[in-house]
Amino acid sequence: MHTGTTVFDLLLPGDSRSLKEKRSYVRPIIAALRKYEVAVAEVGALELHGRTEIGVAVVAADAGHVNEVLDQCERLVLGRPEVEVLSVKRRWYGDDD
């Protein structure tokens, strides 16, 4: 069994001055990521209006498949014109972890 995680640190547009406006940017990204059958949630910067961290996790029998799915997720988030990606952190976990 292989597991991989990615955390996206995102800067939201300047008009996201309330949590309601923040959710209007975060929810569509999370919904789009779910099409890859991954676990996804807002995991950081919860109290900041103009910033968010979105975490993605995938489990598979093959390490190559884990990497492929995380690559697809990364391309999707990088392709979102409404947010600026500040950083992407990826970790892998194998049978020995």
N, C-alpha and C positions, 0 to 999 in steps of 0.2 A: 504494500500500500504506500502511496506517495501523496503528500499534501503540499500545496503551495499557497502562499498568501501574498497579496499585494495591498499596499496602503497608498492611496492617492491623496496628496495634500493639495487642495484646490483653493484658488482665490476666486471669489464670486464677484459679479459686476457691482459697481458702486451703488446701484440702486437697491441692493438687498440690505435695507436698513432695519428690517424687522425679521423676526423668526418666521413669520408667514411668507415673506418675500424670499427668505433663504430656502424654505421648503419648496418653493415654486421652481427653484433651480436643482435642488438635490433629488427630489422625487423622480423626475424624468430620467436622470442619470441612473439611479438605482433600478428603475423599471427596465431600462435598456440593458443593463448588465445582467439582469435575471434571465434574459433569453439564452444565455450561455449555461444555464443550469448550475449557477454558482451560489454560494451563500454570500450575501452582500448587505452591508449596513453602514450607516453613518457612525463612525467610531471615535471621532475626535473633533476638537474645536467646536463642541456643541453649544457653548455659550457665546461664541463669536458670530456676529451677523454676516460679515463679509468673507468668511473662510469656513472650510469644512475638510474633514478627512473621511474618505470612504474606503472601507476595507472589503476585500474580496478574498474568498477562500474556495479552493477546489480540491477534491479528493479523487484519485484515480489509481488504477492498478499499474499504470505505465507512467513513468516520469516524463516522457515525451509528450504525452497527452496533457499533463498538468501544465507544462510549459506552453504548449499550443493554446490552451484555453486562456491562460494569463496574458499571453501575447495579444489575443483577440480583444480581451477586456481593456488592455492598455491602448490599443489602437482606437477603440471606441471612445475612451475618455479623452485621449489626445485630439480626437477629431471634433470634439464639442467646442464650437466657436464662442460660446457664452461664458466659458470658464478658462482660467489660466492655470495650467498645471505647474505647481511650484516644485514638487518632487514626487518620485515614485520609488517606493521601497518594496523589494520582493524578497521573500524567504522560501526555502524549500525544506521539507521534512521527509525523511525516508524511514525505512524499517528500523534503522539503528537509533533513531531519536526518541 
